[in-house]
Amino acid sequence: MSLLTENTPVKALSRGQVVRTQFAKHGLAVLSLWVLGFFYALAAMADFISPYGESESFFRGAIDRSYAPPTKVHWIDPETKNLTLPFVYNVSSSLNLDTLELEYKEDTTQPYPIKLLTNGQPYTPFPINLIPVSWRNASGFDPQISLRLFGVDKPATLFVWGADKLGRDVFSRILFGARVTLTIGIMAATLSLIVGVVMGAISGFYGGWLDDFIMRIVEILATIPGLFLLLALRALFPLDAKSGVVYFVVVMILGLIRWGPVARAVRGQVLSLREEDFVMAARGLGAADARIIFRHVLPATASFAIVSFSLLIPGFILTESGLSFLGLGISDPNSSWGLMLAVAQEGGMQTFTSRPWMLLPGFFIFVAVLAFNFVGDGLRDALDPKARR
Amino acid sequence: MHLTPRQGGDLFETISNLRKAAREDMVLGFKGGSMNVRSKLSWLGAALVVAAAVVSIQGQAQQSSQNLVRTARFGGDGTAVKGGTLTYGLVGLPPTFNPFTVQSLSDTFIQYLWFPQLVQFNAATGQNECYVCTSVTQRGLDVNFNIRTGIKWSDGRPLTADDIIYSAELHSNVKINSRQRSDFTQAGKEIKWTKVDADTVRMTLNITDAAYLDLADWSIVPKHIWQPLAERGEAAVQGAYNVSTDPKNIVGAGPFLVESYKPGEEMTLRRNSDYWGVDEKGNKLPYLDRIIAKNFADTNARLAGFIAGQQDVFQPLTIDEVQGVRQAISSGRLDGELKINITQTAVTSTIFCNFQNKDPFKATLCRNAKFRRALSHLVDRETIVKVGLGGLGKPLYGPISSGNTKWYNDSLFVEGSSKFSYNPTRAATLLRELGFTRKNSSGFLVNSKGEAIKMNALVVSTEALQKVAAPIIIEDMKKVGIDASFTVADNGSVINPALRNFNPDGTRNFDLSFTDFGGVSDPPTRRNLYNLNGVAHIWNLNRAGQSKPEKPESFEILLDKLVTQGLSTLDTAARKQIYDQFQKVAAENLPLVYLYTRGLHVAYKNRVGNTQDQLKDPMGAFQSTANGYIGELFNFLDTAYVKR
């Protein structure tokens, strides 16, 4: 019994449309995508949103804020007891001899209102700051603005999430750190995924000597001890190379050598896929190899690829703090979530008992990794014809 | 010669002292207290100088009984309780019981609890004192050690002169390669050890050496156990006494013997009932029945373990650990006491400039004392000590840590002539005098040729304190107009090769480096640091096969001379004078820009008695961050006790 008649309008959905509608059905994945989008927006606009610069520190002189706790924001006018525009007080520190820690006390004589769209340290706005500094210097095109979303007048300080040892704003540093953490690791993961999938597909599809050759490369790569490779790499860089540049190059190289496991798994899948009827059909219709690989074989491995991608990302994000330790990662005064967490870890128990705000980068790593996993989940379901809802 | 407990009784800074000090001096609270201590220390230093003139009076006085009298050197109260177990924490148990293959200093010190030494370092007096020997006499280059009779190995055999000579043979054997082998060469030649008679052994030096007792502090092993091993070859010696050896078979003669070893868990030492030490009342030592060294995964776990009451003694190394312990005691979670800034450790932290920079412009700058002084003026030591050490440390302007009370002389340091404290304006003036008179478009100082000072400093990634100091110093350098930056990197793979590797033309590639040097008590600085051919003469290094760097500065030659002179002078007053001059020359010329020293702290449960609160001269050579200064424990464990 056919419901289709000549007049029934046939709504043919493109593959992209199908994927989009399927993805939209995965609530968590959509939410995660929004969260990630929000993080990326924050990272891009870090200069504007954060009240202080990445390495703007307050640890000596009149403004001393070593491990200052989050600044209290007041909404109630102390005299009239009415709701008022938010303001903060200046703080002063003194050593508590029972804890041997600095204690911060508010000086309530003068309120400092939180100002919107105020001036702070000058910076190069997004997206001009994507252009390397040397190019900007060479061309003489380096506009600086000092407009910031919010801030307070000195000597009061506004640390939404407290300060670190050198009196640097943790909130600002998390935003700046996101730039590193959310981009470089993901680029490396993407790189290793692309290389791995393509190599695996070629290897599995053609077989023979090509297969042997690629698989032997994978094995050779697997025998290289990662730590020693990294140390050797570090020795190749000049001593005063910028930590950001060193980190970028090292992670890219890591991406280039970590494609082995992906390639192996993809090869295994392709070996069975190439005997499937739809591949035979495509071949029978005279499709070129490239078309068969990219249009028919690889999409069938998408669910695996996406899962392994979402597993690679946290790996690369977490690699970051380990690299900092070897002097290959981001190092002070630059910030990244991994570095901030490593610093928090150095404090040991005191981090937990006296300055828990130092652990916030860990929360962001957690949320970001989780979000990437959910997005991966959603994409897999959307791409996998068998999992459609 | 020992200090009586009373002499040292009120020396330590307790928290209550600190509290008083803080009221007087609201800045950080530690200044007032430490000044107080210093005046007392200098009084005590005078006493020590007298003491140092006489080698081991105590030994001679006890000739008849031949027992070693060990007073409670660290503030005991004469009411020791016998029995009980003391527990402390290690990060990583000793990897071997073998005195010839042991690598780290702290593991070596643990071995001294069961392997005796001819002389032993006493952290209370800051010098080596007779231990197995009863007296030392020196005639020319011959040093005779009289041996205490009646010492028994734990298997019942007596400890004899033959054991000592045989141990020296093993330690000096090149193929066995003991970490103390360097004790057996002097001026490139072997030092001879010979047996004079049954109770005397002789060390024949090649040249005069004031610190000759340092050459006799290695572990003595029983010949009847080790000779059969050595006959089977060096490998058998190196393979013996590993951690899987049955502790019953480990023959020692110290206050404690190994009882059990559970890899990764704990090591237990038991009391040696045949130990030959007694307290001042003639009671047999040690008081403790057992010592348990518990293993912890890392320093955080060890701290948590101490606060949870699993350890009796703990040495906090960082301000975070100090705060953790302090808070546990303040809140009543821990019945213990924390003594902070007992003294300064001998570790001196420095930043230095490469005299052999591949860029001749930078090399010339580094060789100019004005530049190094400018650098010193740019180091905000007070802030670094405050931020990085929580105030528990001291600014350092010379080569000897103020913790080394025997040689440190504070009066030598005069602002502007031998002390160059934080003063950016003065630094700018010095740079102007060097020709850096104007600033370029990037805001950096340039000379008449338009050259800016571009310098990068190396920072060791595992040194938390360097990582705090670096941004502070670099920021000040930038403010004054130096194009400064720093690189945090791994020590083994990046920094050490950068410091040590030469280009073919005899230059090296780094500009500045943050480096911490360990100290020893006597000579006051490491021999290899200020001698021109020293392996740690790192700012101007000699290449392999050379006896000195290619272009030594005149002050470097003077420093080399002073250190050598100091070592070969036997008269203490004359040595003090030499070392005073040495400190002054080093402080004026700053081959290393001295930064700060760290305080030495100790915490223990209140049930522990005869604790080590009053260390005078820490042997701060311990750079192991994991086990820190724990090596000093060996010095008090034989007289410590736990209350019931």
Interface residues (C-beta under 8 A of the other chain):
Chain A: S55 S57 F59 R60 S66 S94 L95 L97 D98 T99 L100 E101 K165 L166 L231 R234 A235 L239 D240 A241 S243 S324 F325 L326 G327 L328 S331 D332 P333 E346 G347 G348 M349 Q350 T351 T353 S354
Chain B: I15 L18 R19 A22 M26 L28 G29 T299 N300 L303 A304 I307 I319 D320 E321 V322 Q323 G324 R326 Q327 S330 I340 D380 T383 K386 V387 G388 G390 G391 N456 L458 S461 T462 A464 K467 V468 A470 P471 I472 E475 S485 T487 V488 A489 D490 S493 V494 P497 A498 N509 F510 D511
